[in-house]
Amino acid sequence: MTDKHTASNKAGDGTTHFGYEEVDVKDKVRRVAGVFDSVAKSYDIMNDVMSMGVHRIWKKVALDTSGVRPAHKVLDLASGTGDLAARFSKMVGPKGTVVASDINANMLKVGRERLTDRGIVGNIEYVQANAEALPFPDNHFNFASIAFGLRNVTHKEAALASLYRVLKPGGRLMVLEFSKPMDALKPIYDAYSFKLLPLMGKLIANDEDSYRYLAESIRMHPDQQTLKEMMEGAGFERCEFMNMSGGIVALHKGYKL
């Protein structure tokens, strides 16, 4: 599976994909922002409904194998409503730091409010930032994660390069993302994604179009092997991935050595 924006940008036409639609590169950022502005308040509920709670298992596996330790500096990119950032905050302890970062101000606001309400303060910071040009020093973080966010980034290679830059030597990147399921699951998965998912979005979040985009964005995201090669192209070494739920989701890891 190839990433269409790469071919488009090489051709110099200044377009990329927004779901299955071809749009101007500058317009994609605005439209993706609109999607998450729309779903921010209902995002956590929809995640539970859409995955029947399985997203919590995917994230637990990612956290349990992250290698994050006390006193680490952690970047949680595409932090959204902050569920991973909350766990990282406990893992790094009072001597560590977690930066919860998202390009979308509304998602970051919801995440900050929820974590503050839970008493998770002191070792966590909130930064609105574009993954393609992270506003952090070189060699700064021990660990970086981006969970269910990379598929929404226009220039994925730029984001991976930016993540590589801000990691310390020996630091690890973890990418948790929807991917390509095994062939036997594809008919059921497609029916669910394009029929049930938009309907649930309409009934629960009053937003059918945003959840149709989410289904399409998953299909446009690079498959497991392609993303592994993209991480290697950005400089990461010892790259590997682990499929979960038959490849519906994949956990990618790589090191800056």
FIMAR-482812 format. One line per field, with one value per residue (C-alpha): x, y, z; residue number from 1; residue in one letter. Coordinates in steps of 0.5 Angstrom, whole numbers. Layout:
N
east = c(X ...)
north = c(Y ...)
up = c(Z ...)
resi = c(NUM ...)
resn = c(A ...)
This chain:
257
east = c(0 3 2 -2 1 8 7 2 8 13 9 9 1 0 -5 -6 -11 -17 -20 -21 -22 -16 -15 -10 -5 -6 -14 -12 -10 -16 -21 -18 -18 -25 -26 -23 -26 -33 -31 -27 -33 -35 -28 -27 -35 -34 -27 -31 -37 -33 -28 -32 -27 -22 -18 -16 -13 -9 -6 -5 0 3 4 7 12 14 20 18 22 22 25 24 22 16 13 6 4 -3 -5 -12 -16 -10 -11 -4 -1 -4 -1 6 5 5 10 16 14 15 22 20 16 11 9 2 2 -3 -4 -12 -13 -20 -17 -12 -16 -21 -15 -12 -19 -20 -13 -13 -20 -17 -11 -6 -1 6 10 6 6 1 4 0 4 5 8 12 16 16 18 23 30 34 36 31 26 28 21 16 9 4 -3 -8 -5 0 -5 -8 -1 0 7 9 16 17 13 18 24 22 21 27 31 28 29 36 41 38 31 25 19 12 7 0 -4 -10 -7 -8 -12 -11 -15 -20 -22 -23 -30 -33 -28 -30 -38 -37 -32 -37 -44 -44 -38 -42 -48 -46 -42 -49 -53 -48 -44 -49 -43 -44 -39 -33 -33 -34 -27 -24 -26 -23 -17 -15 -15 -10 -5 1 1 5 11 11 11 17 21 19 21 28 28 28 34 30 34 32 25 19 12 7 0 -6 -13 -11 -8 -13 -8 -1 4 11 17 24 30 35 42)
north = c(0 7 14 18 24 22 21 28 32 29 31 38 39 41 36 30 25 27 20 18 25 29 36 42 40 47 45 38 41 45 40 35 40 41 33 33 40 36 30 32 32 25 22 17 15 13 10 5 4 3 -2 -5 -3 -7 0 0 -7 -4 1 -3 -7 -1 2 -5 -6 2 1 8 9 13 20 19 25 23 26 24 26 27 26 28 27 24 17 15 21 20 13 16 21 15 11 17 19 26 26 25 30 28 33 32 35 35 40 41 46 43 36 38 43 37 32 38 38 31 30 36 33 27 30 29 35 37 33 34 39 41 44 45 43 40 33 35 41 39 46 42 41 36 30 32 26 19 16 19 16 17 13 13 20 19 17 24 27 30 29 23 22 30 28 21 26 31 25 22 29 30 24 22 17 11 13 10 11 8 8 5 6 2 -2 -7 -13 -20 -22 -27 -21 -16 -17 -16 -10 -6 -7 -5 1 4 2 1 6 12 10 10 17 20 17 18 24 27 27 22 25 25 18 16 20 16 10 12 15 8 5 11 10 6 -2 -5 -6 0 4 0 2 9 9 6 12 17 14 9 2 -4 -3 -8 -8 -13 -14 -14 -16 -20 -13 -9 -5 -5 -3 -1 1 4 6 12 9)
up = c(0 -2 1 -4 -2 -3 -10 -11 -8 -12 -18 -15 -16 -8 -7 -2 1 6 6 -1 -3 -6 -3 -3 2 6 6 9 16 16 15 19 25 23 24 31 33 32 35 41 47 45 43 49 48 41 42 47 42 36 39 44 49 45 44 52 51 45 49 55 51 48 55 58 53 52 57 60 67 72 71 63 59 55 49 47 41 38 45 44 51 54 56 55 58 64 64 62 68 73 70 70 77 80 77 70 65 60 54 52 45 39 33 35 41 42 43 48 52 53 55 60 63 64 67 71 74 76 80 74 75 76 71 65 60 54 48 41 36 29 28 22 25 33 37 42 42 39 43 48 50 52 49 44 42 37 38 32 30 25 19 20 19 11 11 15 13 16 22 23 22 27 32 30 31 38 41 45 42 45 45 43 38 39 33 35 29 25 19 14 17 15 8 12 16 11 8 15 17 11 12 19 17 12 14 22 24 20 23 30 29 27 33 38 36 31 26 21 16 21 22 15 14 20 16 10 13 16 9 6 12 10 11 16 12 9 15 18 12 13 20 17 12 18 21 26 27 30 27 28 29 32 29 34 33 26 24 25 29 29 34 31 35 33 36 35 36)
resi = c(1 2 3 4 5 6 7 8 9 10 11 12 13 14 15 16 17 18 19 20 21 22 23 24 25 26 27 28 29 30 31 32 33 34 35 36 37 38 39 40 41 42 43 44 45 46 47 48 49 50 51 52 53 54 55 56 57 58 59 60 61 62 63 64 65 66 67 68 69 70 71 72 73 74 75 76 77 78 79 80 81 82 83 84 85 86 87 88 89 90 91 92 93 94 95 96 97 98 99 100 101 102 103 104 105 106 107 108 109 110 111 112 113 114 115 116 117 118 119 120 121 122 123 124 125 126 127 128 129 130 131 132 133 134 135 136 137 138 139 140 141 142 143 144 145 146 147 148 149 150 151 152 153 154 155 156 157 158 159 160 161 162 163 164 165 166 167 168 169 170 171 172 173 174 175 176 177 178 179 180 181 182 183 184 185 186 187 188 189 190 191 192 193 194 195 196 197 198 199 200 201 202 203 204 205 206 207 208 209 210 211 212 213 214 215 216 217 218 219 220 221 222 223 224 225 226 227 228 229 230 231 232 233 234 235 236 237 238 239 240 241 242 243 244 245 246 247 248 249 250 251 252 253 254 255 256 257)
resn = c(M T D K H T A S N K A G D G T T H F G Y E E V D V K D K V R R V A G V F D S V A K S Y D I M N D V M S M G V H R I W K K V A L D T S G V R P A H K V L D L A S G T G D L A A R F S K M V G P K G T V V A S D I N A N M L K V G R E R L T D R G I V G N I E Y V Q A N A E A L P F P D N H F N F A S I A F G L R N V T H K E A A L A S L Y R V L K P G G R L M V L E F S K P M D A L K P I Y D A Y S F K L L P L M G K L I A N D E D S Y R Y L A E S I R M H P D Q Q T L K E M M E G A G F E R C E F M N M S G G I V A L H K G Y K L)
